[in-house]
Amino acid sequence: MASLAWLLIPLLAAVGAGLWALLAHRNRESGKTGDISELNGYAAFRKAMEKTHSPTDAV
């Protein structure tokens, strides 16, 4: 019976890894991560950095 318990540990770990992989893959397809959102954020950063400010704005 003890050997059966030791065999269940890797089985449960494999099932957990499979569920984690499914969730990670689902988040990637939703568009919440990846190059497009990062490039949009970088474009917004560049636009903000390119704004010119007069010396009176720095008060």
N, C-alpha and C positions, 0 to 999 in steps of 0.2 A: 504494500500500500504506500509506503514511503517513496518507492521509486516512481509511482504514478504521480505523486505530488511534485517530485522534481521534474517530471516531464511536462507538467502543466505550466510551470514557470516560463519556459521559453515560448510555449504556445500562447499564453496570455500576453507576453511581450510582443510577439509577432502581430497579434490582433490589435494591440494598442498602437504599434507602429503603422499598421495599415490604416487605422482610423485617423491618425495624425497626418499621414500622407494625403488622405482624401480631403481633409479640412484645409491643408496647406495648398493643395492644388485648386480647390474651390475659390479661395481668396485670391489667387493669382489670376484666375479667369475673370473675376468680377471687375477688374480694372482698378482696384484699390492700390495695387502695387505695380511696379514695373517702370519701364523707361518713359512712357508717355506722361505719367503724373510727375515724375522727377524732372523731365524737361520743361513741363509747364511751370513747376515751381522755380526752376532756374531762370526761366524767361521773366517771371514776375520779379525775381531778385535783381536781375540785370536792369529791368525797367526802373525799379526803385533806385538803384545805384546811379543811373544815368541822369536822374533829375538834378537840375541845377538849383542851388539855394543861394539866396543873397545873404550877406553877413548879418542882416537884422533877423533872419530866420533862426539863427543859432542862439537865441536868447533863452 
